[in-house]
Amino acid sequence: MAEISAKLVQDLRQKTGAGILDCKKALKETDGDIEQAIDWLRKKNLVSAGKKSDRIAAEGLVDTYIQPDGRVGVLIEVNCQTDFVARNEAFKALVKNLAKQAATADSVESLLAQPYIEDESLTVEEFIKQSIVNLGENIQLRRFVNFALAEGTPGVVDSYIHTGGRVGVLVEANSQTESAAANEEFQNLARNAAMQVAACPNVEYVSVDQIPDEVVQKEKDIEMGRDDLGNKPQNIKEKIVQGRIEKRLKELTLLDQPYIRDQSISVEDLVKQVKGKVGEDIQVRRFIRYVLGEGIEKQESNFADEVAAQMGSK
């Protein structure tokens, strides 16, 4: 059996939010495989299916830039060490400039190598280093994504930033004509869809038909392995699992969510309403959500000692 270290338990706990001893048991049961351990915890109902990224924190800002014509948009995350610097006007200006500049970049590396738009005598990387000296903290351009409408495709790219730059969403919506793309109802749909994604942290896909087969199969395997189905006949188990799978897949999709501004309808219903108003087919094509610090391991005081102590007690 693989050695179950305190660090491995810590990693699993941060990914799932499960208790230390439950994490230790899950890793023992799965021979130290962290992905299998996550599935084991889910089968035991010791962790929700949603991400626990809110347990992982890093400071900085998530920000956005939308070109005036609405055909290109950027979502970016830039990190610093403290919230104090994140609120600094110089840091905020840096993030906004980087978001604007990222509209034409294809990677973090290529953006860092570009001349900085506010001082072309320096590259972006050199300006960030200068900002580190001026602000007294480490600063990292962590990630960005840009959406651009395909040539000849009418539509709009829009965004939403929530909780002072801690959550950001970028959305692309398509229409059939430019007149529909310019319609206020259609443009409001794109913005409302972005707000909806920000409010629904478990949503990962636009619709059920976008969910990969391997994700569906994994969810089925998890449901089939739950303890409460152990003694049920296979045909009953299959029916129960099918119902749970359908419910679970809808939890992952934007169109199946109750609309945040009117809980009596779904987002899909909202799209149909707007479609009727603009008089042509429209769709929310894609989205992406950034949560500040998501996936970054931040040092918690005495956390390793806590894990090691509890592991040693059992």
N, C-alpha and C positions, 0 to 999 in steps of 0.2 A: 504493500500500500504506500502511496505517495505521502511524504511528510506534510502534515497540515500546519503550516506556519501561521503565526499571528498576522503577518502581512496578508496572506491569502484570505484569512477570515475577515480582515479589515476591508479588503477589496470587495468581497461578496456582500458584506453588510452595507457598504456604500452604494452598491448597485441595486440592492433590494430593499433596504430598510428593515430587514428581518433582525431578530435578536442575535446576539453573539453566539450563544450556545446552539441555537437553531442553525446558524451558518456553519458552525463547526461540525454539527451532525450531518448536515447536507453534504459537506465536502468529504466527510468520511464515507458516506454512502455512495459517493460518486468518484471515489479515488482521486480527489483533488481537482476534478474537472469543473471549472467555475461555471461554464455554460450549462452543463448537466445539473449542477447544483442549483442554479436558478430555476430550472424546470422542476427539480425535486421539491423546492420550497413552494412553488406555485401549486403543485399537485396536493401538497399538504395544507393549502390555503394560508400559508405563512407569509405570503407577499402578494400584493395586488398585481394584476397583469400590466398595469401602467408603469411607466418609468418613474424612478425615484430621484430624478436629477435635481430636485429641489434640496436634496441633502448634500449636494456638492456645490461649493461656492467659490467664486473668484471675483475680484472686483474689476471695474472697467465699464464699458458701455457697449450695448448693441444699438446700431443706428442704421439709417437707410438713406438712399438717394434715388429719386425718380427723375428721369429726364423730362423736360417740359412737355414733350410730345406724348409722354406716357408709354413709349414703346420699349424703354429700357429701364430696369430698376436694379438696385443693389441692396443687399443686406450684409452687414459687416459686424464683426466683433473685435474689439481692441481691448486688451486687458492691462490693468495696472495692479499695484499691490494693495491700495487702500481706497475706501470710498471717498476719502478726503480729496485725493487727486482726481478721482472719477468726476467729482463735481467742479473741478478747476476749469475755468473758461478756456485756458490754453489747451488743455487735454480735449475738451469738447470740440474745439475748433479743429484740432488734429484729426479726430475721428470723422468729422463731417467732410473734411478735405479728402481723407483716404477713401471714404465711401464714394464720393464723386469721381475720384481718380480710378477706382476699381471698376467703373463701368466699361472700361476698355482693356482690362487686364484678364488673363486667363488662369492665373495662379498667384498665390502669395509671393512666391519667389520672383515672378515677373514684375509684380507690383513694387516690391522692394527695390528692384533694379531701375525703375523708372525715375526720371527727374521729378522732384517734388513740385506740384503745381504752384505752390506759393513761393518757391525759391529754387529755380531750376539749376542753380549752381551746386545743389546737393541732390543726391538720390533720396528716395523715400527712406531707405534704410539709414542713411547718414542723418537725415532730419530726425528720425526717431531716436537715434543715439544722442543727438543734441538735446532732444526733449527730455531724455532720461537724466542728463546732467542738470538741465534747468529745473525739472520738477522733483528730482531727488528720489525717483522710484523707477524700478524696472517697468518697461512698457513693451508689450508684444502685440504685433498684428497677428491675431490668431487665425482668422478665417474670414472668407466672404464668399458670396455667390451672386452672380448676376443673371437676370432673366432678360432675354431680348425676344421680341416677337419675330417670328420667321418672316422673311421678306414676302410681301403680298398677303400677309395674314392680318386682318383687322382685329382689334382688341385693345387691351390696356394692361399694363403692369402697375400694381399699386401695393401699398405696404401699410403696416400698423406697428407702432411702437408702444409698449405698455410698461407700466410701473417704472417710469423714469429711466428707460433704457436697459431694463433687465430682461425683457422679452420682446422679440421682434419677429414679424412675419412678412414674407414676400409672396405675392399671389399674381398669377397670370390668368386672365379671362379672355376668351375669344368670342368674336361675333362673326357674322357673315359679310357685313358691309361696314364701311367707315362711318356711315351715318348712325348706325347702331352703336358703334364704338364711342361716338361723341355724345350719345344719349345720356342724360344725367342719371336715369334709372339704372342703366347698365354700369356706369362708373361707380354708382353707390353700391351696386352688388359686389364689385371687386373689393371695395373698402370694407364692406360688412363681412365678406368672406374672410378677409384677413383678420378682422376682429374676432370672428368666430373661432378661427384656428388658435388664436392667442388664448382664448377662453377654454379651449378643449385640449389639454396637454397630451391626451392619449391618442388623438387623431393623427394618423400617419398617411392616409391615402384619401384621394378624392371620392372614390366609389368602390364598392365591393369588387367589381370586375378588374380593378387595378391591383388587388392583393395577390402576390405571387402564390403559386400552388404550394411551394414548400412552406410558406407561412401558414396556410390553411391546414396542411398536414401536421405541422408542429402543434397547432392549437388542438387538433383532434387527438393527437397522441397524449397531450397533457390532460385533456378532459377524460379520455378513456382510462387514464391511470389514477384518477381521483379516488380517494378512499371510500367515499359515500356510494360508489357504484360497484364496489367489490363483490357483493352478494346478489346482484340483480341478474336476471337472465340476459343473454346476449342481445336478443331482439329489443328488449326494453332499454337496455343500456345504449344501444345504437340510436333509438329515438330520443332519449334524453340528451345524449351527446350532440345530436344534430340540432336540437333546439338551442343548446348552449352555444354551439359553434356559430349559428346564425346570429345570435345576440352579440356574441363577442366580436364578430367581423363588423357588425354595424357600429360597435363602439369605436372601431378603428377608422371609420370613414366620415369624411366631412358632410357629404350629402345626407347622411342618415341622422345627423345630430338635430335635436330640437333647436330651432333658431333662437338665439339669445335675446332678440328684441321682441319675439312673439313665440312663446313656448307652445302655442297651439298648432304651430306648423313646423315642418322640418326645413332644413336648408334646401333640400331638393324641391320642396313646395315653393320656397322663395324663388328659386331659379325659374320654375315654371311660370310664376306670376310675372317676373320681369320679362321673360320670353314673350308672354302675351302682350305686354306693354310696348315692347320694341318691335314686335311683329316679325321676328325671325329667330332661328335657332341660336342659342348662346350656350357657353359652357365654361365652368371653372376648370382650367386645364391642369394646373399644378400649383403647388405651394411649398414653402419651406419655413420652418420655425427655428429660431435660435433662442436658447435660454442662456443668459450670462453665466459663464463658468461651467456649463454642462460638460461633464466628463473630465473636468480638471480636478485632480486630487489636491485638496487644500489641507494643510497640516492642522489637525485638531490637537490641542494641548492634552497630553496624557492619554490620548486615545489608544496608542499602541500598548501602553502599560495596562489600561483597562482590559483590552483584549487578552493580553498575556496572562493577567491575573485570573480572569474568568476561565480561560482555557485550562490553566493549571489546577483549577478547583474541581474539575470534573474528570 
